């Protein structure tokens, strides 16, 4: 079974314009087949869009992890939601 993870990042206070999303995800070391990052307050891409994108790519188990920006890096808070449907 393929696993997908949505990292829902709350707040953008520490985010600079040179933020590298791919590097930030790599540093997190999430063991999933695919990872999507969603920032709170964005109008064009939210958790539902990321969930749809992952399920369309064949992910059967999708977990949403909550993260925070800390010095231009994403730090996971330890809170997560299992999405189903």
N, C-alpha and C positions, 0 to 999 in steps of 0.2 A: 504494500500500500504506500502510495506517495504522500509525503507530508509537506504541507505549506505553512509558512509563518507570516503573519502580518505584524509588523512592529508599529504600533500606534504611538507616535512621539507627541508628548504633551508639552506645549510651550516651545518658543523659538528664541528665548532670551540669549542663550549662549551661541547661537548659530551665526557663523560669519558667511560672507559671500563666496568664499573658497571651499565651502563644505563639500566633501566628497562622500556621497551616499554609499557608493559601492565599497569604499574602504572602511567606512563606519560599520557596515554590515559584516564585512570580513573580520574585523577586530572583535565583534561580538561572539564569533565562533558558534553560530546557531547551526545545529545539525539538522538541516531540512533540505528537501529537494529544491524548493524555491522560497524566496523571501521577498516580500513587498513592504515598502516603508510608506507610511501615511503620516502626515503632519497635521496636528489639530489646527482648525481654522482655515484649512484650504477648501475652496469651493468646488474645484474641478475633480478631485480624486479623494474619496473617503474610504472608510472601512468596507462598505458594501461594494464599492468598485473593485477594491483589492481582492475581496472574497470572490467576486465573480471572475476576476482575471485568473486567480489560482485554480478555481474549480474548472474553468474552461481549459486550463493547461493540464488537467488530469489529477489534481490533488484531491485525495479522498478525506484526509484529516487536516483541518485548518485550525490553527491556534492563533489567537491574537494576544501578543505580549505588549505590555505598557512600558514605554521608555521615556526618558527625559534627556534633554540636551545638557551636557556638562562639558564646558571648555571645548566646544566644537566636536564633541563625541557623543554618541548615544550610550546612555547607561540604562540597563533594564532595571525596573523597580521590583521585579519578582512577582508582580500581579499578572495574571493571564486569564483569558477567557477562551473557552472552547466553543467554536462556532459550528453549528450543525444546521441541517435543513435539507 
